[in-house]
């Protein structure tokens, strides 16, 4: 008998149906030589300190650092889990072979490996590795089962991550709670959560310490068009007024009219982070909501595996894209086919194949998130919105570039003492290309984006070099502004690039290796900061609480709060997965670092303490002043 183990009962039911295991039993399905069972996510976890030695059950500074000789796992203490595990254990110990059907990622690998270890399974193990839950993908996956040993590096990376988080989290949390927490609150410290909190706190301090400074902008209106002085801002009012006086009453002359045509490529396909960013910007969905929605769409077979950090497809997917496009063409919501008219524009021609979309070298375990081509039905409103973004992005990459022309007009006013130069630019869309997808996707939450787009795409009147006429100069006082507070979209981007602000898509992709946290874990990290009362939401803004600020101020060890150092750890974990770094070395380094942190904090002679706020007190805390 072959035992197949999936990560959820719903996934197990789909696999059982395909395999012909149609007879239901308590905790598994059976038939056609297969028994298909399931976990509920994690059934096992690393042992807690008190499981290793009774002296670690009590929180005491004298017991730190806690470094087990050998890490062990145990069942999570839950009656439902214990009951399901007993079924799995019985099936596995009598099995001729096992197929690991866990989610095809680091966490999925770890979940099932721990269950097999705990069940003491000894038979051969195969791995089902698929990127979508369609019937076709499941059949194809079972026809091409992989050897479990192929995924040993993936398991080692997941195990190293879990052990690393245990070592740092267990030791640093006890250390800071006992040393500074007044015995009133557990001060939770984590390998990813603490640097993430530091990002929010540091940005908040930057805003609060910001001192606005005035500057003056010289502009002039000629033929109902505002031209701005090219010399930039004036830092003193006197200089601005002097330039204003120089040009007042003198004629404006157009010195150059330049027209350039350009192209704008379609945006790249979605990875999880870019989808979470867009859903937060457009619909104010939290990162966790987006992850849950796209996971649901995956399990319903409408989109591919979501926990990915690549925006590329492997070359073999190209042949399947026409079928996917056909599914989108037939898709209807409330009786309307939202994609049919757009897809008609590329009908009858082979789909374009771009290296920006199809590049096998940029895909490791999974490709970008795309629709499967299965026609969606019975979606919730929130699921439909997420599906719509994924669908439109997929269609966009096969549409032509957007063609536009940029007109730059230079002008000058010759004053008595100096000549002041002015400039204006305008953009005209010649052929919207892929933007026909975007323009039809506008929604009520997109006002800012629309305003920005309208400003970018203003069309100028026709100017001729040498023309001259009256104009109306203005000198406007403005003030420098602080950086904005983080919202979930900008925080996710900062986590992805280890705190560095990067707009360029290509550069951002290169920095992902050193991002903090995995795409799939960032949402839960942000939620953890809320639960710990370290941050709170104010509309879209993320604001650090006094407890969160004090905790970061308290931590002197850069290793605990530096995004760059945490990013380096993340890179090492990726390298373990790709067999470029040794898992034992990673753990040994962390043990050494944890020992040093414990020693340094214990040696702190100060009597610092942290403010602990209840829920009620937290609500009374005044928010940072509005900027």
LOKOLLO-866917 format. One line per field, with one value per residue (C-alpha): residue in three letters; x, y, z. Coordinates in pm, whole numbers, plus 32768, in hexadecimal, padded with zeros to 4 digits. Each point is the difference from the previous one (the first is absolute). Layout:
residues N
aa <- c(ALA	...);
east <- c(X	...);
north <- c(Y	...);
up <- c(Z	...);
This chain:
residues 627
aa <- c(UNK	UNK	UNK	UNK	UNK	UNK	UNK	UNK	UNK	UNK	UNK	UNK	UNK	UNK	UNK	UNK	UNK	UNK	UNK	UNK	UNK	UNK	UNK	UNK	UNK	UNK	UNK	UNK	UNK	UNK	UNK	UNK	UNK	UNK	UNK	UNK	UNK	UNK	UNK	UNK	UNK	UNK	UNK	UNK	UNK	UNK	UNK	UNK	UNK	UNK	UNK	UNK	UNK	UNK	UNK	UNK	UNK	UNK	UNK	UNK	UNK	UNK	UNK	UNK	UNK	UNK	UNK	UNK	UNK	UNK	UNK	UNK	UNK	UNK	UNK	UNK	UNK	UNK	UNK	UNK	UNK	UNK	UNK	UNK	UNK	UNK	UNK	UNK	UNK	UNK	UNK	UNK	UNK	UNK	UNK	UNK	UNK	UNK	UNK	UNK	UNK	UNK	UNK	UNK	UNK	UNK	UNK	UNK	UNK	UNK	UNK	UNK	UNK	UNK	UNK	UNK	UNK	UNK	UNK	UNK	UNK	UNK	UNK	UNK	UNK	UNK	UNK	UNK	UNK	UNK	UNK	UNK	UNK	UNK	UNK	UNK	UNK	UNK	UNK	UNK	UNK	UNK	UNK	UNK	UNK	UNK	UNK	UNK	UNK	UNK	UNK	UNK	UNK	UNK	UNK	UNK	UNK	UNK	UNK	UNK	UNK	UNK	UNK	UNK	UNK	UNK	UNK	UNK	UNK	UNK	UNK	UNK	UNK	UNK	UNK	UNK	UNK	UNK	UNK	UNK	UNK	UNK	UNK	UNK	UNK	UNK	UNK	UNK	UNK	UNK	UNK	UNK	UNK	UNK	UNK	UNK	UNK	UNK	UNK	UNK	UNK	UNK	UNK	UNK	UNK	UNK	UNK	UNK	UNK	UNK	UNK	UNK	UNK	UNK	UNK	UNK	UNK	UNK	UNK	UNK	UNK	UNK	UNK	UNK	UNK	UNK	UNK	UNK	UNK	UNK	UNK	UNK	UNK	UNK	UNK	UNK	UNK	UNK	UNK	UNK	UNK	UNK	UNK	UNK	UNK	UNK	UNK	UNK	UNK	UNK	UNK	UNK	UNK	UNK	UNK	UNK	UNK	UNK	UNK	UNK	UNK	UNK	UNK	UNK	UNK	UNK	UNK	UNK	UNK	UNK	UNK	UNK	UNK	UNK	UNK	UNK	UNK	UNK	UNK	UNK	UNK	UNK	UNK	UNK	UNK	UNK	UNK	UNK	UNK	UNK	UNK	UNK	UNK	UNK	UNK	UNK	UNK	UNK	UNK	UNK	UNK	UNK	UNK	UNK	UNK	UNK	UNK	UNK	UNK	UNK	UNK	UNK	UNK	UNK	UNK	UNK	UNK	UNK	UNK	UNK	UNK	UNK	UNK	UNK	UNK	UNK	UNK	UNK	UNK	UNK	UNK	UNK	UNK	UNK	UNK	UNK	UNK	UNK	UNK	UNK	UNK	UNK	UNK	UNK	UNK	UNK	UNK	UNK	UNK	UNK	UNK	UNK	UNK	UNK	UNK	UNK	UNK	UNK	UNK	UNK	UNK	UNK	UNK	UNK	UNK	UNK	UNK	UNK	UNK	UNK	UNK	UNK	UNK	UNK	UNK	UNK	UNK	UNK	UNK	UNK	UNK	UNK	UNK	UNK	UNK	UNK	UNK	UNK	UNK	UNK	UNK	UNK	UNK	UNK	UNK	UNK	UNK	UNK	UNK	UNK	UNK	UNK	UNK	UNK	UNK	UNK	UNK	UNK	UNK	UNK	UNK	UNK	UNK	UNK	UNK	UNK	UNK	UNK	UNK	UNK	UNK	UNK	UNK	UNK	UNK	UNK	UNK	UNK	UNK	UNK	UNK	UNK	UNK	UNK	UNK	UNK	UNK	UNK	UNK	UNK	UNK	UNK	UNK	UNK	UNK	UNK	UNK	UNK	UNK	UNK	UNK	UNK	UNK	UNK	UNK	UNK	UNK	UNK	UNK	UNK	UNK	UNK	UNK	UNK	UNK	UNK	UNK	UNK	UNK	UNK	UNK	UNK	UNK	UNK	UNK	UNK	UNK	UNK	UNK	UNK	UNK	UNK	UNK	UNK	UNK	UNK	UNK	UNK	UNK	UNK	UNK	UNK	UNK	UNK	UNK	UNK	UNK	UNK	UNK	UNK	UNK	UNK	UNK	UNK	UNK	UNK	UNK	UNK	UNK	UNK	UNK	UNK	UNK	UNK	UNK	UNK	UNK	UNK	UNK	UNK	UNK	UNK	UNK	UNK	UNK	UNK	UNK	UNK	UNK	UNK	UNK	UNK	UNK	UNK	UNK	UNK	UNK	UNK	UNK	UNK	UNK	UNK	UNK	UNK	UNK	UNK	UNK	UNK	UNK	UNK	UNK	UNK	UNK	UNK	UNK	UNK	UNK	UNK	UNK	UNK	UNK	UNK	UNK	UNK	UNK	UNK	UNK	UNK	UNK	UNK	UNK	UNK	UNK	UNK	UNK	UNK	UNK	UNK	UNK	UNK	UNK	UNK	UNK	UNK	UNK	UNK	UNK	UNK	UNK	UNK	UNK	UNK	UNK	UNK	UNK	UNK	UNK	UNK	UNK	UNK	UNK	UNK	UNK	UNK	UNK	UNK	UNK	UNK	UNK	UNK	UNK	UNK	UNK	UNK	UNK	UNK	UNK	UNK	UNK	UNK	UNK	UNK	UNK	UNK	UNK	UNK	UNK);
east <- c(8000	8081	7FB9	7FDB	800B	7F7F	8009	7E86	7EC8	7F7C	8144	7FFC	7E9B	806A	812C	7F2D	7EFD	810B	80A0	7EB6	8017	7E8D	7FB6	7FEB	8094	8041	812B	804A	7F73	804C	7FEA	80BC	8136	8016	7FB4	7FEE	801E	804C	8091	7F69	8138	80FE	7FBD	815E	80D8	815B	8007	7FE3	811C	7F5B	7FF0	817E	8043	7F28	80E8	7F93	7E91	8037	8057	814C	8126	80EE	7F7F	8059	8067	7F2B	80AE	7F8C	8107	7F0C	7EB2	7ECA	7E98	7EB6	7E90	7F41	7F29	7EA7	7F09	7F9B	816E	8051	7EDC	805E	816E	7FA4	7F4D	812C	80F5	7F36	7FE7	8170	8088	7F40	8047	80C7	804F	7FAB	7FBB	8043	7EED	804A	8002	8121	80D9	80EC	7EEF	7F39	8138	8047	7E98	7FF7	8167	7FC3	7EBF	80B7	811B	7F0E	7F3F	814C	7FB2	810B	7F72	8073	7F7A	7FAA	7FB1	7ED7	8074	7EF7	7FBB	7E88	7EE3	7F4E	7FAA	80F5	811C	7FBC	7FF9	813F	80A6	7FAD	8083	814A	8036	8155	80E8	7FE8	817C	7FF1	7F5F	80F3	809F	7EA5	7FB8	8151	7FB9	7EA8	8094	811B	7F01	7F2E	812E	808B	7EB4	7FF0	8163	7FD8	7E90	8005	8143	7FD5	7E91	804F	8138	7F50	7EC4	80C2	80F9	7F18	7E91	7F99	7F6C	7EC5	8026	80BA	80EA	7FF5	813F	8013	80F8	7F18	7EFE	80FF	80B1	7EA6	7F96	8148	7FA7	7EB5	8097	8126	7F1A	7F1B	8124	8075	7EA5	7FE3	815C	7FCD	801B	7F4E	80C9	7F73	8065	7F7E	7FA6	8004	7F09	7F4B	7EBE	8021	7EDC	7F46	8128	80D4	8177	80EE	8157	8110	80F0	7F27	7F9E	806B	8062	7FDC	7ED7	80E5	80A3	7EAA	7F7A	8135	7FCD	7E8C	804B	80F9	7EFB	7EC5	7F7C	80FF	7F87	800E	80AC	7FEA	8167	7FD4	7EEA	8068	7F20	8071	7F41	8020	7F79	7F90	800D	7EE7	803F	808F	7F25	7FA9	80CA	7F5C	8097	7FA4	7E9D	7FE6	8085	7EFF	7EDF	8060	801D	7EC4	7F19	80A4	8017	80FE	8123	7F61	7EAD	80A3	80C6	7EC3	7F3C	8107	8031	7E88	8007	8120	7F45	7ECC	80E1	7FD8	8165	8156	80D3	800B	8126	80FE	810A	803D	7F4E	8062	7F73	80D2	800C	7F2E	7ED2	7FEE	7F4F	7EED	7FBC	7F06	7F27	8013	7FA5	7ED4	7F87	8018	7F48	7EDC	8006	7EC9	7FAA	7E92	7FB9	8118	8140	8100	812A	7F63	8024	816A	805F	7F5A	8112	8103	7F22	8072	8171	8108	8036	813B	811F	80D8	8134	7F60	7EF0	8094	8155	803D	8146	7F38	7F14	806D	7EDF	7ED5	7FA6	7F44	7E92	7F1C	7E9D	7FE1	7EF8	7EF5	7ECD	7FBA	7EA7	7F6B	8117	7FD0	8021	815E	806E	7F7F	80CF	813F	7FB7	7FBE	8157	80AE	7F35	803B	8175	8015	7F4A	80D5	814D	7F88	7F88	80D9	80D1	7F52	807F	8013	80A8	80A5	800F	80FD	7FE0	8115	7FCF	80B4	7FC9	8129	8013	80E0	80F7	7FCD	7F3D	7F1A	7FB5	7EB7	7F89	7EBE	7FC6	7EC8	7FB2	7F0C	7F91	8017	7F9A	7F93	8076	7FF7	7F66	7EA6	8004	8055	7F10	7EDB	8071	7FCF	7F40	7F89	813F	80E4	7FCC	8169	8086	7F12	8062	8171	7FC0	7F3C	8121	80FA	7F2B	7FB2	8008	80A2	7F8A	80CE	812C	80F1	816D	8032	7E9E	7FE5	7EF6	7F85	800B	7FA1	8119	7FBB	80E1	7F6C	8073	8007	807C	80D2	7F3A	8065	7FFB	7EA9	7F9D	8012	7EC2	7FEF	8059	813A	8064	7FEB	80DF	80F6	8008	8039	8132	8088	7F8F	808B	7F1A	800E	7F0B	80AF	7F63	8140	80D4	7EF0	7FFA	817A	7FDC	7EF4	810C	8056	7E9B	7F86	7F09	7F6C	7EE5	7F15	8062	8005	7E89	8006	812E	7F3E	7ED2	80E3	8071	7E91	7FBA	812D	7F80	8144	7F49	7E9D	7F3E	7F85	7F3D	810B	8128	80CA	805F	80EC	7F78	80D0	804F	807C	80D6	8097	804E	80C9	80AE	8054	80A3	816A	8063	7FF9	7FE0	7EA0	7F73	80CB	7F4A	8149	8082	7EB4	8008	8155	7F6B	7EE6	80FF	80B3	7EB7	7FC7	8162	7FC1	7ED0	80DB	8120	80EF	8016	8018	7ED5	80DD	80D7	7EC9	7F87	815D	8021	7EAB	8058	8139	7F3E	7EEE	8107	80A2	7EAF	7FAC	8156	7FE4	7E9F	8050	8128	7F1F	8020	7EDF	7EB0	7F34	7E95	7EF9	7EA2	7EF0	7EA8	7EB1	7F0A	7F3D	813B	8073	7EC2	8041	8160	800D	805E	8132	7FB1	7F73	80F5);
north <- c(8000	815D	810E	8164	811B	815E	8141	8035	7F24	80C3	7FC0	7E91	7FDB	8085	7F16	7ED6	8044	8007	7EBF	7F47	7FE9	8037	7F3A	80E6	7FA0	80C0	80DD	7F75	7F90	7EAD	7F4F	7F90	7FA3	8155	808B	817D	80B2	8163	80EA	814D	80CA	7FC0	7ECB	8007	8114	801E	7F9D	8115	804E	7F41	7EC5	7FEE	8035	8055	8122	80B5	7FF8	812B	814E	8062	80CE	7F00	7EF7	80CB	7FBD	7EC9	7F37	7E95	7EFF	7F78	8095	7F25	8015	7FB6	7FF7	8143	7FDA	7FEC	7EDF	801D	7FFD	7ED5	7F3D	804B	7FB0	7EAC	7FB1	807B	7F38	7EBE	802C	805A	7EE1	7F07	80B6	7F77	8164	816A	8127	8150	80E1	8129	8162	801C	80EB	8012	8002	7EEB	7F28	8035	7FB6	7EAA	7F99	8039	7F33	7EE0	800F	8001	7EDA	7F47	7FB3	7F24	7FB7	80B6	8165	80B8	8172	8099	8154	80D2	8173	7FF2	7F2D	7FBF	7E95	800C	807B	7EF2	7EEA	8087	8016	7E94	7F93	80AE	7FC5	8075	7F56	8085	8023	810C	80E2	7FC2	815E	809C	7F44	8063	816E	7FE7	7F4A	8100	8119	7F5B	7FBC	815D	809E	7F23	8055	8175	801E	7F24	8090	8170	8009	7F6F	80D9	814C	7FA7	7FA7	811E	811E	7F91	804E	7EA0	8090	7FAD	7F09	80C9	7F35	8010	7F55	7FD2	80B2	80B3	80D8	8091	803C	80BE	80C3	8071	8092	809F	809C	8093	808B	80A8	8092	8099	8080	809D	8097	817A	8090	8102	80FE	801A	80CD	7F8E	80F3	7FB1	80BB	7FCE	802B	7FA6	7F5B	7F1B	8008	7FFF	7FC9	80A3	7EFE	807E	7F50	8071	8146	7FC9	8171	80DD	8120	7F38	7F95	8164	807D	7F06	8056	8173	7FBB	7F5E	80C1	80C4	7F67	7F21	7E84	7F56	7E90	7F8B	7E8F	7F07	7E94	7ED7	7E9E	7EBF	7EF0	7EB0	7F78	7E89	7F48	7FD0	7EAC	7EE5	7FEF	7F5E	7FF4	8145	80D4	7F73	8057	815E	803E	7F74	80E4	8134	7FC4	7F57	8038	7E84	7F9C	7F23	7EDF	8031	7FF9	7EC6	7F51	806C	7F92	7EB8	7FC6	8046	7F05	7EF3	803F	7FC3	815F	807F	7F60	7FCA	814E	7FFB	8064	810B	7FF2	80CC	7F18	7ECC	7ED9	7FD1	7EC2	80CA	80BF	7EE1	7FFF	8179	7FFD	7F0B	80E3	812D	7F43	7FBE	8174	8054	7F2B	8082	80BE	80BF	8066	7FA5	80DB	7F85	80FF	7F7E	7F98	814F	802A	7E9B	8033	80FE	7EE7	7EED	7F3B	8051	7F3A	808D	80D1	7F5C	80F3	7FBC	80E8	7EF9	7EB0	7FB4	7EA5	8074	80EE	7EEC	7F0C	7F46	80C3	8103	814A	8006	7FDB	7F82	7E8C	802C	7F56	80E1	808E	7FE4	8063	80EF	80EE	8171	8009	7EC5	8094	813B	7F3A	7F18	8131	8092	7EB5	7FCE	8160	7FEE	7EB4	808C	813F	7F4D	7F85	8156	80FD	8107	8148	8106	816A	8141	80EA	816F	80DF	8176	80E9	8175	812B	8160	80E8	80E8	812C	7F3E	7E95	7F1E	7F0C	7EB8	7F43	7EA5	7F38	7E99	7F55	7E99	7F8A	7E97	7FA2	7E93	7F82	7E9B	7F38	8127	7FA3	7EF8	80FF	810F	7F11	7F90	8153	7FF4	80DF	7FD5	806E	817A	8056	7F22	809A	8162	7FA8	7F65	8131	80E2	7F25	7FF3	816F	806C	8150	8104	8019	80E3	8080	8053	8177	8062	8108	80A8	8072	7F1F	800D	7FA1	7F73	7FC5	7EF4	7FB2	7E8C	7F2E	7EC6	7ED1	7ED1	7E9F	7F5C	7F0B	7E96	7F59	7E8A	802D	80CC	7F26	7EC4	80A7	8066	7E9C	7F7D	80DF	7FFB	8162	80A2	80D8	7F72	8061	7F55	7EA8	7F59	807E	7FA4	7E9D	7FE7	806C	7F02	7F03	80DB	805D	7FB7	7EE5	7F2B	8081	7F09	8065	817E	8021	7F3A	80C7	8146	7F66	7F8E	8169	8064	7EE6	805F	816A	8076	80AD	8073	8062	8160	7FF3	7F7F	8073	7F16	80B2	7F7D	8001	807E	7E93	7FBF	813C	7FB9	7E98	806D	810F	7EF9	7F11	8061	7EC1	805B	7E92	7FF8	8131	8035	7FB5	7FD1	7EFB	7F48	8016	7F57	7EE2	7FE6	7FE8	7EE6	7F42	8021	7F89	7ECC	7FB7	801B	7F37	8128	8018	7F05	7FE2	7F9A	8137	80DD	7F6A	800D	8171	804B	7F46	80D6	8142	7FAA	7FB7	8155	80B6	7F5A	805F	816D	8037	7F5C	80EE	8135	80BD	80F0	7FDF	8039	7F8F	7FF9	809B	7EFA	806E	7F50	8006	8119	80CD	7FC9	80A1	8138	8031	8134	7FBA	80A4	815B	800A	806E);
up <- c(8000	7FA6	8106	7F7C	80FC	7FAE	80CA	801A	7FEF	7ECF	7F3F	8068	7F79	7EAB	7FF2	8074	7EF0	7EF0	8083	8026	817C	8032	813D	8132	8152	8140	7FA9	7EA2	7EAD	7F65	7EB0	7ECA	80CC	80AD	8158	7FFD	814E	8072	8104	806F	7FB2	8115	80D6	8096	8091	8096	816E	8100	80F3	8120	7F27	7FFB	8173	812E	805B	7EC0	8063	80E6	7F64	809E	7F84	8098	7F09	7ECA	7EF2	7FC5	7EEF	7FDE	7F9E	7F00	7F98	800E	7F8B	80AD	7FA9	8036	8138	7F63	8010	7E90	7F96	80DF	7F71	7E94	8042	8091	7EB6	7F31	80D7	7FD7	7E85	7FD3	80CB	7F25	7EB5	7ED9	7F95	8056	7F1C	80A6	7F70	80E2	7F76	7F10	80CE	8128	810B	7F53	7FF6	8171	806C	7F59	804E	8173	7FF2	7F50	80FE	8125	7F66	7FD3	7E95	7F5D	7EA4	7EC0	7FD5	7EBC	7FDC	7F46	7F83	7F52	7FCA	7FE0	8087	7EB5	7FAF	7EDE	80E0	8107	7EF6	7F61	8159	8056	7EAB	8052	8174	807E	80F3	8164	8012	7EEE	8103	8120	7FDA	800D	8143	8096	7FB2	80A9	812B	8021	7FF6	8112	80DE	7FC4	8060	8138	8070	7FD8	8060	8138	808B	7FA8	806C	8158	801C	7FB9	80C1	813C	7FE3	7F99	8001	8169	8015	7F61	7E91	7F29	7F20	7EC2	7F2F	7EAE	7EE5	7F09	80D9	80BB	7ECB	7F69	8138	7FEE	7E9E	807D	8138	7F47	7EF4	810F	80B2	7EB7	7FCF	8166	7FFA	7EA9	7FF5	7ECF	7F41	7F0C	7E95	7EDE	7EA2	7EDE	7EE9	7EF2	7F3E	7E88	7F1C	8122	8039	813E	7FC2	8127	8025	7FB2	810A	8102	815C	80A0	816A	8054	7FB5	7F9F	7EE6	7F83	8007	7F4D	7EE4	7FF9	7FE2	7EE9	7F20	805D	7ED6	7F0E	7EE0	800D	7ED8	7F9E	7FBE	7FB7	7FB6	800E	7FC0	804F	7FD4	8103	806B	814F	8031	80B3	8175	8061	807D	8170	8110	8158	8082	7ECF	800E	8173	7FB7	7EEC	80CE	8120	7F21	7F3A	80FA	8156	802E	8109	7F99	80BF	7F56	7EA8	8055	807A	7ECA	7F03	80C2	7FE6	7E88	7FE0	80C0	7F29	7ECE	7F6C	8033	8025	813A	80B9	80F4	7EF9	7FDB	7E89	7EF4	7EE2	7F56	7F8E	7E86	800A	807C	7EB5	7F4D	810B	7FF2	7EDB	80C6	8132	7F2A	7F76	8163	804E	7EBD	8075	8167	806B	813B	8031	7E95	7F73	7F5D	8082	7F38	7EB3	7F4B	806C	7F9C	7EAA	7FAF	8005	7F75	7ED0	8034	80BD	815D	801B	80BC	80C3	80D6	8102	802B	7F9B	8095	8090	80A3	80E2	807B	810F	80A6	7F7F	7EFC	8022	806A	7ED0	7FBB	7FB3	7EF2	80D3	7FEA	815B	809E	814F	8062	8122	7FAC	809B	7F46	7EBB	8030	803C	7EDA	7F25	804B	7FB2	7EC1	7F79	804D	7F45	7ECE	8009	7FCD	7EAA	7F8C	7F43	80B0	804C	7F06	8068	7F9B	80F7	7FA2	80B2	7FCE	8078	801F	8091	807A	7FCA	812D	803C	80D3	7F9A	7F1A	80B2	7F50	801F	7FA3	7FDF	7F93	7F82	7FAF	7EFA	7FDE	7E8E	8028	8157	7FB7	8144	80BA	7F79	8112	810B	7F8F	801F	8157	80A5	8145	8114	80CA	7EE5	8011	8059	7EEC	7F04	8068	7FDB	7EAB	7F8A	8065	7F48	7EC8	7FCC	7E95	7FB8	7F04	7EC1	803C	7EF6	803B	7FFE	805A	810C	80D4	8150	812E	816E	80F4	815A	812C	80E3	8160	804B	8122	8002	8070	80D1	7F74	8015	8111	7F99	7F8C	7FBF	7E90	8042	8129	7F2C	7EFC	8111	808B	7EA1	7FCE	8166	8045	7EC7	7F2F	7E9F	7EED	7EDD	7FC3	7F85	8121	80F8	7F78	8031	816D	8057	8062	812A	805F	8161	8032	7EEC	7F24	80AA	8164	7FE5	8031	8146	807B	7FD7	80B0	811F	8036	8026	80F4	80D6	8011	7F5F	7EE2	7FB5	7EC9	7FC3	7EBE	7F11	80D2	80DE	8143	810E	8166	8129	8054	7E9D	7FFF	8154	7FA3	7ED0	80CF	8103	7F09	7FD5	7F48	7E8E	7FA5	8093	7F4F	7EC3	7EBB	7F4B	80F4	7FFC	7E84	8004	80CF	7F06	7EE5	80B8	8024	7E89	7FC3	80DC	7F24	7EC9	809C	800B	817C	811B	80EC	8127	7FCF	8003	814B	809D	7FA6	809A	813F	801F	7FBB	80FB	810B	7FC2	800F	814F	808C	7F8C	8088	814F	8022	7FD8	814D	7FB8	80A8	7EC2	7FFA	7EF0	8005	7FF1	7F84	8018	7EDB	80A8	8042	7E9A	7F78	80D2	7F77	7F26	7E9B	7F69	7F81	7EA0	7EF6);
